[in-house]
Amino acid sequence: MPSTAAALDAADPLAAWRQQFQLDADVVAYLDGNSLGRLPLRTRERLATFVREEWGARLIRGWSEGWVELPVVVGDEVGALLGAAPGQTVVGDSTSIGIAKALHAAASLAPGRTRLVVDAGDFPTDRYLAEQVARQRGLELVVVHRDPEGDVAASLADVLDERTAVVLLSHVDYRTGVLLDLPSLTAQVHAAGALVVWDLCHSAGVVPTSLDAAEVDLAVGCTYKYLNGGPGAPAFLYAAARHLPHLEQPLPGWWSADDLFAMAEEYRPATDARRLLSGTPNVAGLVAVREGVAMVAEAGVEAARTKSELLTAFTVDALDALGERGIALQLVTPREPDRRGSHVTVRVPDARALTARLTERGVVPDFREPDLLRLGLAPLTTSFAELHAGLSVLAEELAH
C-alpha cells in the first residue's frame, strides 16, 4: 500500500494544490474534509488584507466599492461550479435558512398541491425544516425511505401524484455517501408536476452537477466543506431563472428589494437572484468563500471528481483488506465509484470511542450515531500518502 500511495501521488495532477493549504504538523491525516475544509493560504492572506485595507481603511465606503454586489458575484462563481448560468445563485445565509427559503419558495410555485416529501435519512436540519414548513403552510408531510442500495426512486414512485408540491432530496447521503442520480430523480419529480429542492452540501465542488441542464428548480448547499470557505461560511441558494420572477420567499428583507437603497414603504421584490436574499450579508464570510471557490474552479470539478474516485477506491480496498484479516467492520458506502460521493463510511463497534482514539493519534475522521465512522476525502488537500498513514493508524486501533 505505501508504494501504491506513492505512485498515485506521483501521478496526481492535483498534487500541487495540497501545498496551497495550511498543513499542521500534529495532524497525521485529516479525514474530515467533508465537514470542514482546510484553510487555503490565499484566504488567510486575503482576509488579512480585507481587515486592514477594506474594513479598516475604507470603512462604510466599502459598500459602494464592491461589497454590495458580493452576494450575487460570489453566487455566480459558485453557480458556475454547479452548471448554473449567471443570475440564479446567491451566497448569503446559512444552509438551514436557505433550505427553509427554498421549501417555502417551491411551495409557493405549486398552489393547490398539498404534500411535501422528505427523505427519512436526510440530515436532521432538512427533516426538521421540512416538518416546520409543512406545518406552517398546511401541507401533509410525507416521509420516504431509501431501498437497501440507498436509492429513493422506488419510494418516490409510491407517493408522487397530483397532490405532491415539493420534494426535498440530498445529492449525497451525509452518512453513507450514496450519490443519487440528480437528473433522473428531478425528471421523475417533474413528471408528477411537482418541484424538487436539492441539498448539495456534500457534493458541491467535488461532484459535477449540471443544475440548468437537469432543470433543477431550487438547490441549497454549504461552502465550508469542499469549497473551503471556513467554519460557518455563508451558504448558496440557487433558483432556476424561470422561477425567479414568481417565487415568494418567507424572509423578504431589504436586500431582496428591487431598489435596495430606496427604503420604500411598500416591499417590491427584485426579479433577479437578489430576490433570494434577506438581510445584510456577511462580507468577511463572502470574501473567504470567494477564495475557496476560485481554487476549486482553477483545479476543476471534473478533475476533483476523478481524484475523489481514486481516493475512495483506495480506502475501500484498504478496508476490504482489514475485513479479510478478520477485523470487525462493515462498509456502508457503495462499492461502485459512480454511486458514491467523496466520503467512505464504515460501521465499526464502539465507533465513538474509536474516533476519539484516532483523533488523539493525529488522525481526524468523523463519527455519526450510532456506530458509523466517516472518512472524508478532499481531492485538493488529501494526498494518498496521508490517506495511507491514516488508514494504517485505523488498522492498528481496530486490531487492538
Secondary structure, DSSP 8 states (H G I E B T S, - for coil): -HHHHHHHHHT-TTGGGGGGB---TT-SEE-BTTTS---BHHHHHHHHHIIIIIIHHHGGGGGGGTTTTHHHHHHHHHHHHTT--TTSEEE-S-HHHHHHHHHHHHHHTSTT--EEEEETTS-HHHHHHHHHHHHHHT-EEEEE---TTS--HHHHHHH-STTEEEEEEESB-TTT-BB--HHHHHHHHHHTT-EEEEE-TTTTTTS---TTTTT--EEEE-SSSTT---TT---EEEE-TTTTTT---S---GGGBSSTTT--SS--B-SSGGGG--S---HHHHHHHHHHHHHHHHH-HHHHHHHHHHHHHHHHHHHHHHHHTT---EE-S-SSGGGB-SEEEEE-TTHHHHHHHHHHTTEE-EEETTTEEEEE--TTT--HHHHHHHHHHHHHHHH-
